[in-house]
Amino acid sequence: MNIPWWVWLVTVGGLVAIICFDFYLVSRNPRHPSLRECTLWVCGYVSLAALFGLGVVLLAGGQYGGEFFAGWITEYSLSVDNLFVFVIIMSSFAVPKEYRQKVLLIGIVIALLLRGLFIAVGAEVITRFDWLFYVFGAFLLYTAWKLLSHKNDDDEEFKENAVLRTAKRFLPATDEYNGAKLTIKESGRRLVTPMLIVMIAIGTTDLLFALDSIPAIFGLTKEPYLVFTANAFALMGLRQLFFLIGGLLDRLVYLSVGLAFVLGFIGLKLISETLHHHGVSWAPEIPILGSLGVIVGTLAITTIASLVKVRRDRIRAAEAAQTAKETEAVKAD
């Protein structure tokens, strides 16, 4: 794709306008959003992404449109997995409920800026050193194996990254929140509040997740414009998704298994297509529609299987409780 500079400007300007409007609404009325509000926002962001993808199909062709949809769905799914850690961060820093929206929004903006830099560097590097796709593929396979073998480790506790530890070390901070303020002045000294620290935590933690997701999307499309927009649309609706499915996260018990399969599939696809481009005849190229079908199918099966398992477990628990109650009643008689 040959993207003119003005298209980049219009795209970034549109994304900035949406984020600014979102920030205005959050700042004007800080509160815990309702389920209906979150549902409408998530549907709105998904609709925007779908319209953008259809625009890519009409203007650039089905191949690039399919690459965008495959990348966006993959990034969105990986972002859902990130919500587990966001919940832990919010709990660890005891963020007041009415300010969680602002924390998430600014943290996501930080994450988007960092991902933009990461994508720009990655796109430039892979144009010069295409053998890095082998490294990306191997890394995705390793990540998939790690998800399968240690899928519960990330849910147990939040571990501070180097950026956050440095920020806490060099930024004098208060122990208590002061409304939504990021800094306050005490005894003539400027101090940051935990509000700023938790925003840094979310933004930089997301960048660590991007170490998995960016190589994954480069395995689906080599176009920096599609990589960036897919990431942007996946991140923009993440705040509302946090509140919408916060109570459902524990029900997605097979999410890590599904994501591991998707990452493993993309890793193999990346290695196979790189071998094909290097003249290895037996290494096939996987069409983007095939990749899209595998990704969507895997996530659908994962979601349905998770909900079915949770429902069965609840029925069994209720039956066990009823049996225990009846047994106690018989003993009492």
Kinemage of the C-alpha trace (Angstrom):
@kinemage 1
@onewidth
@group {chain A} dominant
@subgroup {mainchain}
@vectorlist {calphas} color= white
{ca met a 1} P 0.000 0.000 0.000
{ca asn a 2} L 1.218 3.475 -0.898
{ca ile a 3} L -0.370 5.692 1.741
{ca pro a 4} L -0.081 9.459 1.078
{ca trp a 5} L 1.010 11.620 3.975
{ca trp a 6} L -2.359 13.391 4.090
{ca val a 7} L -4.143 10.059 4.671
{ca trp a 8} L -1.917 9.481 7.698
{ca leu a 9} L -2.706 12.985 8.946
{ca val a 10} L -6.456 12.551 8.477
{ca thr a 11} L -6.397 9.137 10.175
{ca val a 12} L -4.361 10.303 13.164
{ca gly a 13} L -6.414 13.504 13.384
{ca gly a 14} L -9.661 11.523 13.420
{ca leu a 15} L -8.366 9.193 16.133
{ca val a 16} L -7.186 12.163 18.222
{ca ala a 17} L -10.587 13.850 17.844
{ca ile a 18} L -12.409 10.724 19.044
{ca ile a 19} L -10.065 10.316 22.019
{ca cys a 20} L -10.400 14.018 22.946
{ca phe a 21} L -14.204 13.778 22.838
{ca asp a 22} L -14.053 10.651 24.991
{ca phe a 23} L -11.722 12.423 27.441
{ca tyr a 24} L -14.059 15.437 27.598
{ca leu a 25} L -17.004 13.226 28.557
{ca val a 26} L -14.977 11.404 31.207
{ca ser a 27} L -13.552 14.600 32.741
{ca arg a 28} L -16.913 16.392 32.766
{ca asn a 29} L -18.680 13.693 34.753
{ca pro a 30} L -16.308 11.273 36.559
{ca arg a 31} L -18.300 8.215 37.631
{ca his a 32} L -18.668 4.470 37.283
{ca pro a 33} L -20.356 3.972 33.873
{ca ser a 34} L -23.593 2.024 33.490
{ca leu a 35} L -23.846 -1.260 31.607
{ca arg a 36} L -26.021 0.367 28.920
{ca glu a 37} L -23.519 3.200 28.397
{ca cys a 38} L -20.588 0.802 28.049
{ca thr a 39} L -22.540 -1.403 25.643
{ca leu a 40} L -23.364 1.567 23.389
{ca trp a 41} L -19.749 2.797 23.387
{ca val a 42} L -18.320 -0.654 22.624
{ca cys a 43} L -20.844 -1.140 19.816
{ca gly a 44} L -19.919 2.315 18.500
{ca tyr a 45} L -16.193 1.584 18.441
{ca val a 46} L -16.744 -1.846 16.868
{ca ser a 47} L -18.953 -0.214 14.222
{ca leu a 48} L -16.260 2.385 13.493
{ca ala a 49} L -13.664 -0.345 13.060
{ca ala a 50} L -16.002 -2.317 10.801
{ca leu a 51} L -16.734 0.764 8.669
{ca phe a 52} L -13.020 1.522 8.415
{ca gly a 53} L -12.350 -2.061 7.345
{ca leu a 54} L -15.079 -1.880 4.703
{ca gly a 55} L -13.515 1.369 3.497
{ca val a 56} L -10.184 -0.421 3.122
{ca val a 57} L -11.925 -3.181 1.143
{ca leu a 58} L -13.561 -0.663 -1.215
{ca leu a 59} L -10.497 1.549 -1.710
{ca ala a 60} L -7.601 -0.920 -1.483
{ca gly a 61} L -9.151 -4.311 -2.219
{ca gly a 62} L -10.281 -7.414 -0.378
{ca gln a 63} L -6.745 -8.584 0.407
{ca tyr a 64} L -5.866 -5.507 2.458
{ca gly a 65} L -9.356 -5.351 3.947
{ca gly a 66} L -9.030 -8.932 5.125
{ca glu a 67} L -5.617 -8.162 6.598
{ca phe a 68} L -7.090 -5.264 8.576
{ca phe a 69} L -9.977 -7.336 9.946
{ca ala a 70} L -7.687 -10.243 10.850
{ca gly a 71} L -5.246 -7.895 12.584
{ca trp a 72} L -7.968 -5.939 14.386
{ca ile a 73} L -9.752 -9.058 15.667
{ca thr a 74} L -6.457 -10.539 16.847
{ca glu a 75} L -5.397 -7.324 18.600
{ca tyr a 76} L -8.848 -6.891 20.158
{ca ser a 77} L -8.804 -10.456 21.481
{ca leu a 78} L -5.327 -10.018 22.952
{ca ser a 79} L -6.497 -6.727 24.509
{ca val a 80} L -9.327 -8.591 26.259
{ca asp a 81} L -6.695 -10.812 27.836
{ca asn a 82} L -4.890 -7.647 28.987
{ca leu a 83} L -7.978 -6.658 30.971
{ca phe a 84} L -7.162 -9.348 33.518
{ca val a 85} L -3.979 -7.475 34.414
{ca phe a 86} L -5.728 -4.077 34.293
{ca val a 87} L -8.184 -5.340 36.922
{ca ile a 88} L -5.270 -6.395 39.128
{ca ile a 89} L -3.526 -3.012 38.649
{ca met a 90} L -6.682 -1.126 39.611
{ca ser a 91} L -7.054 -3.257 42.723
{ca ser a 92} L -3.368 -3.006 43.645
{ca phe a 93} L -3.445 0.804 43.509
{ca ala a 94} L -6.928 1.011 45.089
{ca val a 95} L -8.161 3.405 42.400
{ca pro a 96} L -11.512 5.017 43.382
{ca lys a 97} L -14.315 3.744 41.132
{ca glu a 98} L -15.335 7.194 39.918
{ca tyr a 99} L -11.830 7.848 38.524
{ca arg a 100} L -11.159 4.483 36.897
{ca gln a 101} L -12.447 5.694 33.535
{ca lys a 102} L -9.923 8.555 33.441
{ca val a 103} L -7.080 6.300 34.535
{ca leu a 104} L -7.875 3.780 31.826
{ca leu a 105} L -8.319 6.389 29.103
{ca ile a 106} L -5.016 8.173 29.733
{ca gly a 107} L -3.226 4.862 30.266
{ca ile a 108} L -4.551 3.659 26.913
{ca val a 109} L -3.426 6.904 25.221
{ca ile a 110} L 0.072 6.339 26.617
{ca ala a 111} L -0.070 2.763 25.344
{ca leu a 112} L -1.167 3.906 21.877
{ca leu a 113} L 1.715 6.402 21.634
{ca leu a 114} L 4.241 3.785 22.718
{ca arg a 115} L 2.799 1.233 20.306
{ca gly a 116} L 3.000 3.791 17.500
{ca leu a 117} L 6.718 4.185 18.118
{ca phe a 118} L 7.129 0.425 18.384
{ca ile a 119} L 5.296 -0.119 15.073
{ca ala a 120} L 7.333 2.575 13.281
{ca val a 121} L 10.613 1.024 14.422
{ca gly a 122} L 9.403 -2.505 13.673
{ca ala a 123} L 8.229 -1.608 10.158
{ca glu a 124} L 11.559 0.008 9.326
{ca val a 125} L 13.568 -2.900 10.718
{ca ile a 126} L 11.681 -5.673 8.921
{ca thr a 127} L 12.036 -3.910 5.551
{ca arg a 128} L 15.809 -4.133 5.997
{ca phe a 129} L 16.089 -7.514 7.734
{ca asp a 130} L 13.338 -9.864 6.563
{ca trp a 131} L 14.965 -12.767 8.411
{ca leu a 132} L 13.491 -11.224 11.571
{ca phe a 133} L 10.200 -12.846 10.595
{ca tyr a 134} L 11.750 -16.157 11.626
{ca val a 135} L 12.483 -14.613 15.026
{ca phe a 136} L 8.943 -13.225 15.265
{ca gly a 137} L 7.463 -16.609 14.369
{ca ala a 138} L 9.603 -18.460 16.910
{ca phe a 139} L 8.744 -15.871 19.569
{ca leu a 140} L 5.005 -16.307 18.915
{ca leu a 141} L 5.343 -20.081 19.206
{ca tyr a 142} L 7.186 -19.618 22.507
{ca thr a 143} L 4.505 -17.217 23.729
{ca ala a 144} L 1.786 -19.711 22.791
{ca trp a 145} L 3.571 -22.463 24.711
{ca lys a 146} L 3.987 -20.154 27.703
{ca leu a 147} L 0.273 -19.295 27.674
{ca leu a 148} L -0.637 -22.968 27.696
{ca ser a 149} L 1.831 -24.008 30.396
{ca his a 150} L 1.576 -20.946 32.658
{ca lys a 151} L -1.840 -19.545 31.763
{ca asn a 152} L -2.705 -18.556 35.329
{ca asp a 153} L 0.550 -16.941 36.375
{ca asp a 154} L -0.348 -13.452 35.081
{ca asp a 155} L -3.619 -13.441 37.023
{ca glu a 156} L -2.090 -13.950 40.431
{ca glu a 157} L -0.300 -10.663 40.976
{ca phe a 158} L 0.866 -7.553 39.242
{ca lys a 159} L 4.625 -7.226 38.809
{ca glu a 160} L 6.044 -3.747 38.328
{ca asn a 161} L 8.043 -3.203 35.157
{ca ala a 162} L 11.307 -1.244 34.929
{ca val a 163} L 9.641 1.978 33.732
{ca leu a 164} L 7.185 1.970 36.617
{ca arg a 165} L 9.889 1.217 39.185
{ca thr a 166} L 11.977 4.097 37.812
{ca ala a 167} L 8.993 6.471 37.895
{ca lys a 168} L 8.198 5.577 41.508
{ca arg a 169} L 11.837 6.003 42.446
{ca phe a 170} L 12.436 9.430 40.920
{ca leu a 171} L 8.972 11.004 41.129
{ca pro a 172} L 8.129 12.092 44.675
{ca ala a 173} L 4.608 10.826 45.264
{ca thr a 174} L 1.880 11.058 47.877
{ca asp a 175} L 0.310 7.987 49.438
{ca glu a 176} L -3.260 9.166 48.985
{ca tyr a 177} L -5.412 10.256 46.042
{ca asn a 178} L -6.453 13.868 45.735
{ca gly a 179} L -9.496 13.633 43.505
{ca ala a 180} L -8.472 13.244 39.876
{ca lys a 181} L -5.369 15.436 40.234
{ca leu a 182} L -2.104 14.117 38.867
{ca thr a 183} L 0.071 16.424 40.982
{ca ile a 184} L -0.378 18.495 44.121
{ca lys a 185} L 1.724 20.991 46.037
{ca glu a 186} L 2.588 20.304 49.666
{ca ser a 187} L 4.876 22.501 51.767
{ca gly a 188} L 6.069 24.267 48.622
{ca arg a 189} L 7.016 20.971 46.982
{ca arg a 190} L 5.372 19.531 43.865
{ca leu a 191} L 4.356 15.881 44.316
{ca val a 192} L 2.670 13.405 41.995
{ca thr a 193} L -0.370 11.441 43.154
{ca pro a 194} L -0.996 7.701 42.814
{ca met a 195} L -3.304 8.663 39.915
{ca leu a 196} L -0.288 9.434 37.691
{ca ile a 197} L 1.600 6.342 38.841
{ca val a 198} L -1.270 3.992 37.981
{ca met a 199} L -1.639 5.617 34.534
{ca ile a 200} L 2.048 4.926 33.892
{ca ala a 201} L 1.516 1.375 35.130
{ca ile a 202} L -1.305 0.678 32.671
{ca gly a 203} L 0.400 2.378 29.714
{ca thr a 204} L 3.758 0.672 30.136
{ca thr a 205} L 2.267 -2.702 31.063
{ca asp a 206} L 0.320 -2.648 27.804
{ca leu a 207} L 3.598 -2.102 25.953
{ca leu a 208} L 4.864 -5.371 27.414
{ca phe a 209} L 1.793 -7.091 25.983
{ca ala a 210} L 2.571 -5.414 22.655
{ca leu a 211} L 5.758 -7.505 22.525
{ca asp a 212} L 3.372 -10.390 21.743
{ca ser a 213} L 0.678 -8.619 19.763
{ca ile a 214} L 2.825 -6.518 17.386
{ca pro a 215} L 4.758 -9.516 16.008
{ca ala a 216} L 1.401 -11.310 15.711
{ca ile a 217} L -0.161 -8.617 13.542
{ca phe a 218} L 2.986 -8.329 11.415
{ca gly a 219} L 2.385 -12.010 10.746
{ca leu a 220} L -0.981 -11.063 9.221
{ca thr a 221} L -0.058 -7.869 7.365
{ca lys a 222} L 3.202 -6.147 6.499
{ca glu a 223} L 1.508 -2.759 5.985
{ca pro a 224} L 2.414 -0.257 8.782
{ca tyr a 225} L -0.801 1.707 8.152
{ca leu a 226} L -2.968 -1.362 8.757
{ca val a 227} L -0.873 -2.414 11.753
{ca phe a 228} L -1.294 1.018 13.350
{ca thr a 229} L -5.016 1.412 12.659
{ca ala a 230} L -5.803 -2.132 13.824
{ca asn a 231} L -3.997 -1.418 17.098
{ca ala a 232} L -5.700 1.969 17.471
{ca phe a 233} L -9.222 0.573 17.002
{ca ala a 234} L -8.452 -2.323 19.350
{ca leu a 235} L -7.256 0.019 22.108
{ca met a 236} L -9.818 2.814 21.779
{ca gly a 237} L -12.787 0.804 23.006
{ca leu a 238} L -10.812 -0.932 25.728
{ca arg a 239} L -11.954 1.442 28.495
{ca gln a 240} L -15.639 0.691 28.022
{ca leu a 241} L -14.897 -2.990 27.454
{ca phe a 242} L -13.174 -3.045 30.867
{ca phe a 243} L -16.425 -2.103 32.600
{ca leu a 244} L -18.652 -4.096 30.248
{ca ile a 245} L -17.046 -7.511 30.635
{ca gly a 246} L -15.275 -6.988 33.954
{ca gly a 247} L -17.675 -9.424 35.569
{ca leu a 248} L -17.378 -11.877 32.681
{ca leu a 249} L -13.580 -12.226 32.672
{ca asp a 250} L -13.674 -15.082 35.177
{ca arg a 251} L -16.074 -16.943 32.868
{ca leu a 252} L -13.674 -16.955 29.911
{ca val a 253} L -11.756 -19.879 31.371
{ca tyr a 254} L -10.440 -21.085 28.007
{ca leu a 255} L -9.416 -17.653 26.707
{ca ser a 256} L -5.707 -18.325 27.223
{ca val a 257} L -6.010 -21.625 25.356
{ca gly a 258} L -7.718 -19.927 22.422
{ca leu a 259} L -5.200 -17.095 22.296
{ca ala a 260} L -2.339 -19.592 22.523
{ca phe a 261} L -3.734 -21.433 19.495
{ca val a 262} L -4.122 -18.170 17.545
{ca leu a 263} L -0.576 -17.021 18.362
{ca gly a 264} L 0.827 -20.444 17.516
{ca phe a 265} L -1.037 -20.481 14.208
{ca ile a 266} L 0.242 -17.002 13.286
{ca gly a 267} L 3.767 -17.990 14.295
{ca leu a 268} L 3.687 -21.024 12.003
{ca lys a 269} L 2.110 -18.925 9.235
{ca leu a 270} L 4.866 -16.330 9.557
{ca ile a 271} L 7.664 -18.901 9.378
{ca ser a 272} L 6.021 -20.806 6.511
{ca glu a 273} L 5.434 -17.711 4.362
{ca thr a 274} L 8.959 -16.420 5.000
{ca leu a 275} L 10.368 -19.770 3.903
{ca his a 276} L 8.143 -19.615 0.811
{ca his a 277} L 9.462 -16.153 -0.082
{ca his a 278} L 12.998 -17.454 0.328
{ca gly a 279} L 12.383 -20.127 -2.303
{ca val a 280} L 11.344 -23.135 -0.196
{ca ser a 281} L 8.715 -24.767 -2.423
{ca trp a 282} L 7.086 -27.033 0.192
{ca ala a 283} L 6.346 -24.117 2.547
{ca pro a 284} L 2.795 -22.904 1.746
{ca glu a 285} L 1.386 -19.395 1.787
{ca ile a 286} L -1.810 -19.168 3.826
{ca pro a 287} L -4.429 -16.820 2.302
{ca ile a 288} L -5.702 -14.042 4.550
{ca leu a 289} L -9.295 -15.330 4.392
{ca gly a 290} L -8.057 -18.659 5.707
{ca ser a 291} L -6.253 -16.905 8.540
{ca leu a 292} L -9.331 -14.832 9.324
{ca gly a 293} L -11.477 -17.970 9.446
{ca val a 294} L -9.071 -19.729 11.815
{ca ile a 295} L -8.895 -16.701 14.154
{ca val a 296} L -12.648 -16.058 14.281
{ca gly a 297} L -13.477 -19.754 14.553
{ca thr a 298} L -10.998 -20.322 17.370
{ca leu a 299} L -12.251 -17.368 19.400
{ca ala a 300} L -15.891 -18.360 18.879
{ca ile a 301} L -15.248 -21.943 19.985
{ca thr a 302} L -13.196 -20.707 22.944
{ca thr a 303} L -15.964 -18.367 24.125
{ca ile a 304} L -18.756 -20.931 23.744
{ca ala a 305} L -16.735 -23.682 25.449
{ca ser a 306} L -15.867 -21.339 28.333
{ca leu a 307} L -19.484 -20.338 28.952
{ca val a 308} L -20.665 -23.956 28.715
{ca lys a 309} L -18.036 -25.110 31.229
{ca val a 310} L -18.868 -22.354 33.702
{ca arg a 311} L -22.585 -23.153 33.434
{ca arg a 312} L -21.962 -26.873 34.011
{ca asp a 313} L -19.701 -26.139 36.984
{ca arg a 314} L -22.399 -23.959 38.546
{ca ile a 315} L -25.047 -26.649 38.047
{ca arg a 316} L -22.777 -29.268 39.608
{ca ala a 317} L -21.956 -26.966 42.531
{ca ala a 318} L -25.659 -26.305 43.106
{ca glu a 319} L -26.422 -30.037 42.948
{ca ala a 320} L -23.574 -30.803 45.376
{ca ala a 321} L -24.834 -28.126 47.772
{ca gln a 322} L -28.373 -29.506 47.576
{ca thr a 323} L -27.115 -33.050 48.194
{ca ala a 324} L -25.081 -31.896 51.189
{ca lys a 325} L -28.119 -30.041 52.555
{ca glu a 326} L -30.329 -33.115 52.196
{ca thr a 327} L -27.671 -35.285 53.852
{ca glu a 328} L -27.487 -32.907 56.814
{ca ala a 329} L -31.277 -32.954 57.092
{ca val a 330} L -31.323 -36.769 57.148
{ca lys a 331} L -28.647 -36.850 59.861
{ca ala a 332} L -30.604 -34.325 61.906
{ca asp a 333} L -33.718 -36.502 61.758
